[in-house]
Structure formats: structure tokens, C-alpha cells
Amino acid sequence: MAQTPGPATGGAGPASFDTDLTAGIGLAFVAGFVDAAAFIALAGLFTAHVTGNFVLIGAELVSTSVGVVAKLLALPAFVLAVAGTRLLALGLERRGVAPLRWLLALETLLLAGFGLAGLALAPLGSPDGAAAVSVGMLGVAAMGVQNAIGRLGLPHLAATTVMTVNVTQAVIDLVDWARGAVAPDGAARLRMRRMLPAVLAFALGALAGAFGVAAWSFACLAIPIAALCGLMLLLKP
């Protein structure tokens, strides 16, 4: 996705880097919050990434657990969300509109729908029932949009939804830095300045999401929605 260099797209200068860093931290917090809250409220459904759902499907198929339907549907829901995000971005670009804020708005709407549907349909009943599955797919769709935003609108940032790659790269860079194989102020340092805050923000978001859903049920999603609204203001042209 072509972007005009500037604060939201990694333009040069300390101010733009700070804006990018804040965007990465905010999105990582949102992903951690939503993933933890959904995991607790929806019988172990991962919304921010689909890999965990594959593992849980295998585990649940050889046990007597529940929630397999939502985990099976998570992949097509995720794929459709990413595809829809891509098509929306292309349509906006053809009209000369910068897509990033609109994509963030789409994620915000889906996340609001996730929270409102969860509140409206509570108690959700069986994790394999229509209510729980429908609510879960809204959460998966919202996080599918965020995954697409990371690739289309903010590709220079560290991953905000899956921390495995960030942690792996950070450890490699720290080892190389410690043995003097890379310059102290080189690319490794810049990567760590992006990745480590994202990892910490995701962890903080996961803790907040777990406690939030335990205390306020789906109403706790007002917190990541507020964070996304703040990012839309921060990343305005």
C-alpha cells in the first residue's frame, strides 16, 4: 500500500519515529487485550491469530471439550476479513484517499460490534452455539483487519498481533549485540526499539483484557476501542 511519507508512515526524524512507536504500542496493546478477553469469554478462542486455534482444534478433537465450531470457522472469518480489508484499501487508493485511518475505523466498528453483540446476547450459552460463534467471529474479523493493517498500512512496524517473531528477533539481536557482532547504534538497536515495546504492550494488554473481562464482561472492550480512536487521531494526515 503506497503511503505518503510522514508521521503515520515512518518518515524520517525523531517526531515521526515517536509516532510510529506509539502506533505500534497502541495496536499491540489492543491485540493483547482482545485476544485475552476473547480467550476467556469464548472458551479458548484466539482472535488475534489463528495458529493457536489450530493447536486447540487438535487437542479438543481427542478430548471431550467444546468450542471446536468457532475455532474451525475462525480461519475463513479471518481470511475474509483480510481480503475485505485489502479490497477496501485498494478502493480508497484508487480514489486518492489515504486508507490507514479508514482501516482503523473499520477495526473499531468491528470491535464495537463484538462488544455490543457479546453484551446483547449474554449469557452466550454453549461455546458451539450460534450466539457464541457469531460473537466470536466478530472478534476474529476485527483482529483480521488489524493483521491486514500491519501489512498494508504500517509495514515498517513490528508485528502487533503475534509476538513470537518479535521475541525471536529481539533475542537474536541481543545475542549478536552482546558478542559485538553488530554495531551498538545499528539496525539491531532500531529493531529492538520497535519490538520490545510492542511485546511489553501486548503483555500488558493481555493482563488488562483478562482482568477486564472478568470484571466487566464484554463492556471491557471499551478500553481497546478508546485506544483505537486515539490512534486514529494520532495518525491523521
N, C-alpha and C positions, 0 to 999 in steps of 0.2 A: 504494500500500500504506500503510494507516494505521499510524503508529508513535507510541508514547508518547514525548513529548519527553524527552530525556535524553542521556547521553554518546554513545550509538550513533546518535542521530538528529538531531544538530545543535542540541541545546538551548543556551540562552544561557549565556554565561560562558566564561572562559578555559579551564577544565578540559575542557569539552565540545568546544571548538574544537580543543584539542590532541589529543583522542581521535579526532575526525573526521580531522584532518590525518594522524595515524598510520595510520588505516584506509586513507585514500587512497594514502599512500605504500606501504603494505604490498601492497595489491591491484595497484597499478601495477607494483611490483617483480615480483610473481607473473606478471602478464601478459607483461611483457617477457622474463622468464626462460623461460616455457613457449613463447612464440612463437619465440624464437631457437633454443631446443633442438630444437623440433619441426621448424623450417625446415631445420636442418642434418641431423637424423636421418631425415627423411621426404621428402627430395628436393624441398624448397622448399614444403612445405605450411604455410600460415598457419593457426594455430589460434585466435588471439585475435580476429581479424576476417576477414571473408570477402571484402572488397573486393580485397585483394591476390591472392586465388585467381582472381578473375575475370580480372584482368590476365594472370596466368600461364597461364591456360587459353588465352587468345587467342594468347599468344606460343608456347605449346607446340603448338598445333594447326597452326601454319605452320612448325614445325621438326620435328626427329626426336627430341625429348626424351621423357621418361617422367614418370609421376606424374599424368596427367590424370584418372584414375578417382577418386583421392582428392579432388582439387580439385573435381570435379563433385559428389561426394557430400557435400562439406563444407557446402554451403548447406542441404540438407534436414536433415543432422545438427544443424546449428546451430539451425535453426528448431524442430526437435523438442525440443532441449534448452531453448530459451527458453520454448516452450509448456508443457513439463512443469514448469519452474520456476514459471511463473505459476500453474498449477493447484495445485501443491503449496503455494504461498504462500496461495492463496485457501482451500484446505482447512484450513490451520493457523489462519488468521484466523477462520474460522467456529467453530473450537474455542477461540478466545480465546488462542491461542498466538502469541507474537511470532515471526515467521518468520525473521528475519535469521540467527540462529545456525544454524538448521536448513539454510538455503540454503548457508551457508558449509560446513557439514558435508557436504552433497551434493557441492559442488565438490571438497572434499577427497577424498571417496571416489572420484569420477571421475578425479581426478588421480592418486590411488594406483593405480587400475586401469590408467590409461595407462602409468605407470611399470612396474608389475609385468608387464603384458602385453608391453611392449617388451622387458623382460629375459627373460621366459619364451620368447618367440617369436624372439629374436635367434639367428642373423642373419635379418633380415626379408626378404632377397631382393629381388625386383623391387618397385619403388615402386607398381606397379599390381597386385601380388599380394594375395591375401586377408589375409595376415599384416600387411603394411604398412598396408593400407587399414583393417583392423579397429583396429589400434593408433592410427592417425591419427584415426579417428572418436571414440575415447575422449577424445583431447586436445581435439578440436573441441567435444565435448559439455561438457567441463569449463569451457572458456572461454565457451561459450554461457551456462552458468549464471552465470559471473561478469558477463557483459554484462547479464543479467537482474537480477542483484543491484544493479548500478549504477543501474538504472532503478526498481527496486521497493523496495529496502531502504535505499539510500543516494543518493537522487536529488539531494541538495544538494551532493554532492561532484563534483569534476572527473572527467571520463571517465578510466577506469583502463586501458582496453584499446586505445584508438585515440588517438594523441597529436596528430593533425593539427588537430583542433578546438581543443585546448588551446593549441598553439603559435600558431595563428592569432589566437585571442582575446588571448593574452598580448602578442603583438606590437602588436595594435591598442591595447590598454590602455597599453602602454609609450609608444607614439607620442602618444596623447592626453595621457598624464601629462606627457611631456616638453614638449609645447607649451602646457601649462597649461590644457587644456580640461576636465580633471576634477580634483576635489579630491584632494590627496595622500593623505588618510586615508579616502577614499570607497570605493564599491563596487569600483572597478577594483583598488585595493590588495588588497581581500579576495579577489577572484578570482585575482589573481596569487599570493597566499599559498597558495591551493589548487592552482593549475595548475602553477606552476613546480616545486614539489617532486615532483609526480606525473610530470612529464616527465623530471626527473633520475632518479627511481626507476625508471621504465620503461627508460631508457637503461642504468642500472647493472644492472638485471635482465637485459637483453638481452646485455650483456657477460658476466655471470656464467653465463647459460644457454649461451652459445656455448662458453666455456671448460669449463664443467661437463660438457656432453655429449661434448666431445672427450676429456675425461679419464676420465669415469666412465660414459659411455653413459646409459641411462635411469635408472640409480641416482641421478643428479644431481637428479632430481625430488624427492628427499627434502628438498631445500632449500626450494622453494616450498610443499611440504606442511607443513613446520615453520612457515613464515610464516603459513599459513592457520590452523593450530592456535593460534598465538599471537594472531591476530586474534579467534578465537572466544572466547578467554579475556578479551581486552581489551574486547570488545563485549558481554559478558554483562550481563543485566539488573541 
